[in-house]
Amino acid sequence: MPGNSPRISAEKATPTTFVPKGATLEYPNIQVLLIEDNLAEARLFKEILRDAWATEFGLVHFQRLGEAIIGLNYTRFDIALLDLTLPDSDGLESLDALIHHAPSLPIVVLTNTNDDELALEAVRHGAQDYLVKRQVTIDVLVRSIRYAIERKASAEALRDINETLELRVEERTAAVEAINESLSQEIEARENIQNRLELAQQAGKLGTFEWDVQTDSVTWSIELETLYGVAPGSFGNTNANWLATIHPEDRLKIRAELNRWRTIAFGDGSPNNSLDASNIPDREPLQLQQGLDLEFRIADLDRNIHWIAVKSSIFLDRDGHPTRTIGIHMDITEKKQLEAQFFRAQRLESLGTLASGIAHDLNNVLTPILSVAQLLPLRLTDLDDRTQNLLTILESSARRGADLIKQILSFAQGIEGKHVSIQPAHLLLDIQKIVEQTLPKSIEIERDIAADLATVSGDMTQLHQVLMNLCINARDAMPQGGTLKIQATNRSIDDTFVRTHLTAKVGNYVEITVTDTGTGIAPQLLDRIFDPFFTTKEVGAGTGLGLSAVIGIIKSHGGFLDVQSQVGEGTQFQIYLPASDAPDRPHQHEPELPSGQQQLILVVDDELAISELIKTTLETYNYRVLTANNGAEAIATYNQHREIASVLIDMMMPVMDGLTTVTALHQLNPNLPVVAMSGLSSAESVARAKRLGCQYFLAKPYTNVDLLQIISDSTRSIVD
């Protein structure tokens, strides 16, 4: 279409009398953007411009605003003549759009309407001039173009100057504000420095002192004397009253340190001696401004022990002689307690590491005990009831020992125990059997358990540990004998009870009470018995971890504990465990033990007792068994007996460990079933064994049921 492409004119105009004076010199090359949809009027403006300028000028004509805006991206223009009535835009919206895309381009608005109000609005929107088309002459158009360019240039220059001035004003203002802010902060800091020092002394539990070393007089601050729990002025002007407050075990040491420091500082003669080390024969040199650095204990009015640290600096005169020392006394009790807790945490971490390290050996010890306890009834069928009961206790204790080892390892690894539905009556009956066998005959045991006792959700091993710990403590509290009473009943806790027991919550509980008639606990110690490492027993008789573990286990079960004690009368512990709606787990009868079909099993373990017991057990249940004491012997044995149906191998052996042996065996027979056996049954060790081809894992110590079932599964896999 004719109107869709720009019309460009670049001609040499012939000089005429109509050329404005100076126009040729001021505007030698003017690029004009004409946006006009009427072709006749566009030709008219072109003729006027050609007659007006004697030099070259460029004219680009667009009939639509959108096309003109696109053209701005490719051509530089000195001025734009804009018709306000266009096919794709109308009115002042056209002006706004053009200014938006070319904010620095001077614009003269063209219109057919002689509307003063519209003209004023156009100028307000950013137009440089407003022309009515039918009134346009050469002089009017040239003057409008020239003035538009000059006004736009002046406006741009003025804006640049204003921006520069505003930037400088902002910079100066910011600098002044920064100076004022700095001055205000400095004034505020100076005004508050004394208050901050006082607050720091109060919050930091410290006080200041000044010691005039030439007159041996001391000035103590009020905060310092408050730190020692004495009235202001109690210390006077000497060290004597202060030294009297120091713990007797530390007082002599501090007094000696003060005398040593005074001697080093002033020499053996006059206090006016210089700090020069040459004046102090056979003395260590005192560094310039080195003062006191002490730590000691004090006891407050309630006989509570606090730790105090003293730090000071020496001030010298012009000749280098000491004149005074100024320093602080600071309560570092919390620091000492944190240090003690840190050392205790390290001890616990070491205990956890030690437990992990010896768990394998402990389980190796328990494995033959558990195996023998299960094998003897099979070999000796004529045992009397008492002997049979002893074997049952032996087996139960071995299993409980294994559970305790798992619990210690879980604690060291941060793993919580598994909670199941438990009938406390069964647990208490088991506890009674054990204590009757182990406690001295001088202690009488009484039991009172409700017949309708509710179940609880918990870890059987942990709750067993809690009750055994309380029973052992009761035994220790009754060295001359007495009565141990174990009671259990259902208890409903209401708001009244909760108000007097801060850790209690409303609900149904099982209340287990352990009461002794022993020596009792002093009132001042009752609140500390659950603190870690706190014990009233003699050195070596207790670790102080028992009751700390008890309270931790009870809390982890959602319960709480109450203790009542009277010196000379005895102690009563009441354990409250949330009652559970879950039914008690039915008693599981021992499953029928699977027997073999004369399959050949290779048992590999460096512990001869374990391998022999496994051999005896498997042979009892119709298996043939070969044993090896190390990995190399196992490989050699398998080479000689390729009919071996399954291999049971310990993972931790010297020389060649289990994993290396398994890899070698699978090179001989990739389909050989292997049962990994270890005293460390962490998830990581089990996963590692399975990655290397051990299809089964047997944790030590194990029962005959566990052993026979896993061997049966491994040999069945060959048939399948």
SEVEXMI-148114 format. One record per residue (C-alpha): residue in one letter; z negated, x, y negated. Coordinates in steps of 0.2 Angstrom, whole numbers, padded with zeros to 4 digits, always signed. Each point is the difference from the previous one (the first is absolute). Example, Ala and Ser with C-alpha at 12.3 -4.5 7.8 and 13.67 -1.06 7.14 Angstrom:
! residues 2
a-0039+0062+0022s+0003+0006-0017
END
This chain:
! residues 720
m+0000+0000+0000p+0003+0006-0018g-0018-0001-0005n-0007+0009+0015s+0005+0018-0006p-0005+0009-0015r+0012+0003-0014i-0001+0018-0007s+0008+0006-0016a+0000+0018-0007e+0013+0002-0014k+0003+0011-0015a-0003-0011-0015t+0012+0003-0015p-0011+0003-0016t+0001-0015-0012t-0009-0005-0016f-0012-0011+0011v-0008+0015+0008p-0018+0000-0007k-0005+0015-0010g-0008+0013+0011a+0003-0010+0016t+0012+0012+0008l-0013+0015-0003e-0015-0010+0006y+0008-0009+0015p+0014+0011+0006n+0000-0008+0017i-0008-0017+0003q-0001-0007+0017v-0001-0019-0002l-0006-0012+0014l+0008-0018-0004i-0007-0014+0011e+0011-0015-0005d+0007-0013+0012n+0013-0006-0013l+0016+0012+0001a+0006-0005-0017e-0016+0004-0009a-0001+0016+0010r+0018+0005-0006l-0006-0004-0018f-0015+0011+0001k+0011+0014+0008e+0012-0001-0015i-0014+0000-0012l-0007+0015+0007r+0016+0009+0001d+0004-0004-0018a-0018+0006-0005w+0000+0017+0008a+0012+0013-0003t-0006+0011+0014e+0000-0003+0019f-0012-0014+0006g-0003-0007+0017l-0001-0018+0004v-0005-0007+0017h+0001-0019+0002f-0009-0011+0013q+0001-0019+0001r-0016-0001+0010l-0017+0007-0003g-0003+0005+0018e+0016+0011+0000a-0005+0008-0016i-0017+0004+0007i+0008+0008+0014g+0011+0010-0012l-0015+0007-0009n-0003+0011+0016y+0017+0009-0003t+0003+0001-0018r-0010+0005-0016f+0001-0012-0014d-0005+0002-0018i-0001-0019-0004a+0002-0017+0009l+0008-0016-0008l-0007-0014+0010d+0006-0018+0000l-0015-0012+0004t+0011-0012+0009l+0007+0007+0016p+0005-0007+0017d-0015+0008+0010s-0013+0000-0014d-0004-0009-0016g-0011+0001-0015l-0014+0013-0003e-0001+0002+0019s+0016+0011-0001l-0008+0010-0014d-0016+0003+0010a+0010+0005+0016l+0010+0013-0009i-0015+0007-0009h-0009+0001+0017h+0014+0011+0007a+0004+0010-0016p-0015+0000-0011s+0006+0014-0011l+0017-0008-0003p+0003-0008-0018i+0006-0018+0002v+0008-0011-0012v+0000-0019+0005l+0016-0010-0002t+0000-0019-0001n+0010-0015-0007t-0016-0008-0007n-0007+0004-0017d-0018-0003+0005d-0013+0010-0010e-0014-0004+0012l+0011+0006+0015a+0004+0016-0010l-0018+0003-0003e-0005-0002+0018a+0014+0011+0005v-0007+0014-0011r-0017-0003+0006h+0006+0002+0018g+0008+0017-0005a+0017-0003-0007q+0005+0011-0015d+0011-0013-0008y+0006-0017+0001l+0019-0004-0004v+0009-0017-0001k+0017+0003+0007r+0010-0010-0013q-0009+0009-0014v+0004+0018+0007t+0010+0011-0011i+0004+0019+0001d-0013+0004-0012v-0013-0011+0008l+0003+0006+0017v+0000+0019-0004r-0015-0002-0011s-0009-0009+0014i+0005+0013+0013r-0005+0014-0011y-0017-0008-0005a-0003-0005+0018i+0002+0018+0007e-0010+0007-0015r-0014-0012+0002k-0001+0002+0019a+0000+0019-0002s-0014-0001-0014a-0010-0012+0011e+0002+0012+0015a-0005+0015-0011l-0015-0010-0007r-0005-0005+0017d+0000+0018+0006i-0010+0005-0015n-0013-0014+0003e-0001+0004+0019t-0003+0018-0005l-0013-0004-0013e-0008-0013+0012l-0001+0014+0014r-0008+0012-0012v-0012-0013-0006e-0004-0004+0018e-0003+0018+0004r-0010+0003-0015t-0010-0016+0003a-0003+0005+0018a-0006+0017-0005v-0012-0007-0012e-0006-0013+0012a-0002+0014+0013i-0010+0011-0012n-0011-0015-0005e-0002-0005+0019s-0005+0018+0003l-0012+0000-0014s-0007-0016+0005q-0002+0006+0018e-0009+0016-0006i-0011-0010-0011e-0005-0012+0014a-0002+0014+0012r-0012+0009-0012e-0009-0016-0003n-0003-0004+0018i-0003+0018+0007q-0019-0002-0001n+0001-0017+0009r+0012+0007+0013l-0012+0014+0004e-0015-0012+0002l+0010-0011+0011a+0006+0014+0010q-0017+0006+0003q-0006-0017+0005a+0015-0003+0011g+0000+0017+0007k-0018+0001+0003l-0003+0015-0010g-0010+0007-0014t+0000+0015-0011f-0012+0014-0004e-0001+0015-0012w-0010+0016+0005d-0004+0012-0014v-0001+0015+0010q-0008+0011-0013t-0015-0012-0003d+0001-0007+0018s-0001-0018-0007v+0010-0014+0007t+0007-0016-0008w+0003-0014+0013s+0011-0015-0004i-0007-0018+0003e+0014-0003+0013l-0005+0015+0009e-0019-0005+0002t+0006-0018+0004l+0010+0009+0014y-0016+0006+0007g-0009-0016-0001v-0012+0006-0013a-0004-0006-0018p+0008+0008-0015g-0010+0015-0005s-0008+0003+0017f+0008+0017+0003g-0006+0007-0017n+0008+0016-0006t-0002+0010+0016n+0007+0001+0017a-0017-0002+0009n+0000-0019+0000w+0018-0001+0005l-0003+0012+0015a-0014-0011+0006t+0012-0014+0003i+0011+0010+0012h-0002-0003+0019p-0013+0012+0007e+0012+0007+0012d+0012+0005-0014r-0012+0004-0014l-0004+0018+0005k+0019+0004+0002i+0003-0007-0018r-0014+0009-0008a+0006+0016+0008e+0018-0003-0006l-0006-0003-0018n-0010+0016+0001r+0015+0010+0007w+0011-0008-0013r-0012+0005-0014t-0001+0018+0006i+0019+0002+0002a+0003-0007-0017f-0013+0009-0010g-0004+0015+0011d-0018+0005+0005g-0005+0004-0018s+0002-0010-0016p+0009-0016+0000n+0010+0007-0014n+0009+0012+0012s+0019-0002+0001l+0009-0008+0014d+0009+0016+0003a-0002+0004+0018s-0003+0018-0004n-0018-0005-0006i-0004-0008+0017p-0001+0014+0013d+0003-0006+0018r+0004-0018-0006e+0016-0009+0003p+0009-0002-0017l-0001-0016-0009q+0017-0007-0006l+0001-0005-0018q-0006-0017-0003q-0006-0003+0018g-0014-0012+0001l-0010-0009+0013d+0008-0008+0015l-0013-0009+0011e-0001-0014+0012f-0017-0007+0006r-0009-0016+0006i-0012-0011-0009a-0010-0015+0005d-0001-0016-0011l-0015-0011-0001d+0005-0010+0016r+0001+0017+0009n+0019-0002+0001i+0009+0017+0000h+0013+0004-0013w+0010+0016-0002i+0002+0008-0017a+0012+0013-0006v-0003+0012-0015k+0015+0008-0009s-0002+0010-0017s+0008+0012-0011i-0007+0015-0010f+0003+0002-0019l-0001+0017-0007d-0003+0007-0017r+0012+0012-0009d-0008+0015+0008g+0003-0008+0018h-0018-0004+0002p-0004-0017+0008t-0008-0013-0011r+0000-0016+0009t+0008-0009+0015i+0006-0018+0000g+0004-0010+0015i-0002-0016+0010h-0010-0008+0014m+0011-0011+0011d-0005-0012+0014i+0012+0005+0014t-0009-0011+0014e+0016-0010+0003k+0010+0016+0001k-0012+0007+0013q+0001-0017+0009l+0019+0001+0000e+0000+0017+0007a-0012-0005+0014q+0011-0015+0004f+0015+0012+0000f-0009+0011+0012r-0005-0014+0011a+0018-0007-0001q+0006+0017+0006r-0013+0000+0014l+0007-0017+0005e+0018+0006+0000s-0005+0015+0010l-0009-0012+0012g+0016-0010+0001t+0010+0015+0003l-0012+0006+0013a+0000-0017+0009s+0019+0000+0001g+0000+0018+0006i-0013-0003+0014a+0005-0018+0005h+0012+0006+0013d-0014+0011+0008l-0012-0014-0001n+0012-0012+0008n+0003+0012+0014v-0019+0001+0003l-0001-0019+0001t+0016-0002+0011p-0008+0006+0016i-0016-0009-0004l+0009-0016-0001s+0011+0003+0015v-0015+0005+0011a-0010-0015-0006q+0015-0011+0006l+0003+0010+0016l-0017+0001+0007p-0002-0018+0004l+0016+0001+0010r-0005+0015+0010l-0018-0005+0002t+0000-0018+0005d-0019-0001+0005l-0007+0003-0017d-0016-0010-0004d-0001-0012-0015r-0009+0013-0011t+0012+0014+0003q+0015-0012-0003n-0008-0005-0016l-0002+0018-0005l+0018+0003+0003t+0005-0015-0010i-0011+0006-0015l+0009+0018+0003e+0017-0008-0001s-0004-0011-0015s-0008+0015-0009a+0015+0010+0003r+0012-0013-0006r-0011-0003-0016g+0000+0019-0003a+0019-0001+0001d+0000-0014-0013l-0012+0010-0011i+0012+0014+0000k+0014-0011-0005q-0010-0008-0013i-0005+0018-0008l+0019+0004+0001s+0004-0016-0009f-0013+0003-0013a+0007+0018-0003q+0018-0007-0001g-0005-0015-0011i+0004-0013+0013e-0010-0016+0002g-0006-0006+0016k+0007-0015+0009h-0010-0016-0002v-0001-0013+0014s-0010-0015+0004i-0017+0005+0006q-0015-0009+0008p-0015+0009-0007a-0011-0005+0014h+0011+0010+0012l-0002+0015-0011l-0018-0002-0002l-0003-0001+0019d+0010+0016+0002i-0011+0008-0013q-0016-0005+0008k+0006+0007+0017i+0003+0017-0008v-0016+0001-0010e-0010-0005+0015q+0007+0015+0009t-0001+0012-0014l-0015-0004-0011p-0018+0006+0005k-0010-0012+0011s-0013+0000-0014i+0012-0011-0010e+0000-0019+0005i+0017-0009-0002e+0000-0018-0005r+0016-0011-0001d+0002-0017-0008i+0019-0006-0001a+0005-0018-0003a+0010-0008+0014d+0013-0008-0012l+0003+0017-0010a+0017-0001-0009t+0013+0013+0002v+0005+0013-0013s+0015+0010-0004g-0002+0019+0001d+0002+0016+0008m-0011+0001+0016t-0002+0019-0001q-0005+0000-0018l-0013-0014+0002h-0006+0008+0016q-0003+0016-0011v-0009-0010-0013l-0013-0007+0012m-0002+0016+0010n-0004+0009-0017l-0013-0013-0005c-0008+0001+0017i+0000+0019+0000n-0008+0000-0017a-0013-0013+0006r-0004+0012+0014d-0002+0015-0012a-0012-0011-0010m-0011-0003+0015p-0005+0017+0007q-0016-0007+0007g+0009-0016+0007g+0001-0017-0006t+0011-0016+0001l+0019-0001-0003k+0006-0018-0002i+0018-0005-0001q+0004-0018-0006a+0016-0010-0003t+0002-0017-0007n+0013-0011-0010r-0004+0000-0019s+0008-0011-0014i-0001+0009-0017d-0002-0011-0015d+0000+0003-0019t-0019+0002-0001f+0001+0014+0013v+0015+0008-0010r-0009+0000-0016t-0013+0012+0008h+0012+0011+0009l+0013+0007-0011t+0012+0005+0014a-0001-0017+0010k+0013-0014-0001v-0002-0018+0005g+0006-0004+0018n-0005+0001+0018y-0006+0016+0007v-0007+0008+0016e-0017+0008-0004i-0005+0015+0011t-0017+0006-0003v-0007+0017+0006t-0019+0002-0003d-0011+0014+0005t-0019+0003-0002g+0002+0018-0006t-0006+0010-0015g+0010-0009-0013i+0010+0006-0015a-0009+0003-0017p+0006-0012-0014q+0007+0014-0011l+0011+0006+0014l+0006-0017+0005d+0015-0001-0012r+0006+0017+0005i+0000-0001+0019f+0019-0005+0000d+0005+0015-0011p+0011+0012+0009f-0010+0016+0007f-0016-0008-0005t-0013+0001+0014t-0019+0000+0001k+0000+0009+0016e-0004+0018+0002v+0014+0013-0002g+0011+0000+0015a-0006-0017+0006g+0013-0010-0009t+0016+0001-0011g-0003-0014-0012l+0016-0008+0005g-0006-0013+0013l-0005-0014-0012s+0014+0004-0012a+0012-0003+0014v-0009-0016+0004i+0001-0008-0017g+0018+0006-0001i+0005-0009+0017i-0010-0016-0005k+0010-0001-0017s+0016+0003+0009h-0004-0015+0011g-0003-0011-0015g-0018-0001+0003f-0016+0007-0009l-0017+0007+0005d-0018-0003-0005v-0014+0012+0004q-0019-0003-0002s-0013+0013+0004q-0019+0003-0003v-0008+0017+0003g-0010+0000+0016e+0006-0017+0005g+0019+0003+0005t+0017-0004-0006q+0012-0015+0002f+0019+0001-0002q+0010-0016-0001i+0018+0001+0002y+0011-0015-0006l+0018-0001+0008p+0011-0015-0005a+0002-0012+0014s+0017-0002+0007d+0009-0016+0006a+0010+0009+0013p-0006-0002+0018d-0008+0014+0009r+0012+0010+0011p-0001-0005+0018h-0007+0013+0012q+0014+0009+0007h-0001+0004+0018e+0006+0016+0006p+0018-0001+0005e+0006+0005+0017l+0004+0018+0000p+0018+0004+0005s+0003+0011+0014g+0014+0012+0003q+0013+0001+0014q-0003+0019+0004q+0010+0005-0015l-0002+0019-0005i-0009+0002-0017l-0001+0017-0009v-0016+0002-0010v+0000+0014-0013d-0017+0004-0009d-0009+0016-0004e-0016-0008+0004l-0003+0001+0019a-0013-0013+0000i+0012-0013-0008s+0015+0004+0011e-0011+0000+0016l-0008-0017-0005i+0018-0007-0004k+0006+0006+0017t-0015-0008+0009t+0002-0017-0009l+0019+0000+0003e-0001+0005+0018t-0014-0014+0002y+0014-0012-0005n+0014+0005+0011y+0008+0014-0010r+0005+0018+0004v-0005+0012-0013l+0004+0018-0005t-0009+0009-0013a+0004+0014-0013n-0011+0009-0012n+0013+0005-0013g+0017-0004-0006a+0009+0014+0010e-0009-0005+0016a+0006-0018-0003i+0018+0006-0002a-0001+0010+0016t-0008-0014+0010y+0014-0012-0006n+0014+0012+0005q-0008+0000+0018h-0003-0019+0001r+0014-0009-0008e-0006-0016+0008i-0014-0001-0013a+0000-0018-0006s-0010+0002-0016v-0009+0014-0010l-0017-0002-0008i-0002+0014-0013d-0014+0005-0012m+0008+0003-0018m-0012+0014-0005m+0000+0015+0012p+0000+0019-0003v+0015+0011+0002m+0013-0014+0002d-0005-0017-0008g+0004-0017+0007l+0015-0003-0012t+0008+0016+0004t-0002-0003+0019v+0007-0018-0002t+0015+0007-0009a+0003+0012+0015l-0003-0013+0013h+0013-0012-0008q+0013+0014+0000l-0002+0000+0019n+0000-0019+0001p+0003-0010-0015n-0006-0016+0009l-0016+0006+0005p-0014-0012-0005v-0014+0010-0010v-0017-0007-0004a-0008+0010-0015m-0019+0002+0001s-0011+0006-0015g-0017-0001-0007l+0008-0003-0017s+0008-0017+0000s+0005-0001-0018a+0016-0010-0004e+0009+0016-0006s-0004+0009+0017v+0006-0015+0010a+0016-0002-0010r+0004+0019+0001a-0002-0001+0019k+0011-0015+0001r+0014+0009-0010l+0000+0014+0012g+0002-0011+0015c-0017-0006+0006q+0002-0018+0004y-0018-0003+0002f-0017+0006-0008l-0017+0000+0008a-0015+0003-0012k-0015+0010+0007p-0012-0005+0006y+0008-0014+0010t-0006-0013+0013n+0007-0001+0017v+0009-0016-0005d+0009+0010-0014l+0005+0014+0011l+0006-0010+0015q+0009-0013-0011i+0010+0013-0010i+0004+0010+0016s+0006-0016+0008d+0011-0004-0016s+0008+0018+0000t+0004+0000+0019r+0007-0018-0001s+0012+0005-0014i+0009+0011+0013v+0002-0015+0011d+0006-0011-0014
END
